[in-house]
């Protein structure tokens, strides 16, 4: 493998860097987008049960906020009521929507980077192949002496080495694109569930405020 990398020349090193970065981002996203970290299934019902008669105190709200992304949205509603028990429904929803935008930004973090790698890797591979082809045909010129003998077998071998860059670019790009689509779909699903949960919780808090 190392001999292939050396034979492919310097253009393959940016692709190797992209592959390492993409792998690190994919692992990070898998960890960060776990259901327990974003949308624990029972958290909404537990928050509604705890606040059936009164708004929890700051300690409980702080613990809820650190629980998950959903907890951060729900805690924003509690904080709005604790700060102003007579706040309007619009103010309550605005506080939760602001927290939701913060959560959405965090969930979408690094997705553009993965998409960029998926788009750029084939182009980097093609660039490496073009550079390799230029060097090969330049070496076949009459001024290259013995090295420019025009041996078809040598020429075919040089072209195959140059194509390593394109192949490696596709090897990096295809998984990156697949993971980007997977994470994009997962984030969209989380955001929809967070929005629906926020609507339900806002109605609950509005009834509690009366």
Protein Blocks (a to p, Z undefined) as FASTA:
>chain_A
ZZmmmmnommlmmmmmmmmmmmmmmmmmmmmmgmklmmgfklmmmmmmmmmmbccdfklm
mmmmmmpmmlmmmmmmmmmmmmmmmbcfklmmmmmmmmmmmmmmmmmgoklmmmmmmmmm
mmmmmmmmmmmmmmmmmmmpmklommlnopaklmmmmmmmmmmmmmmmmmmmmmmmmmmm
mmmmmmmmmmmmmmmmmmmmmmmmmmmmZZ
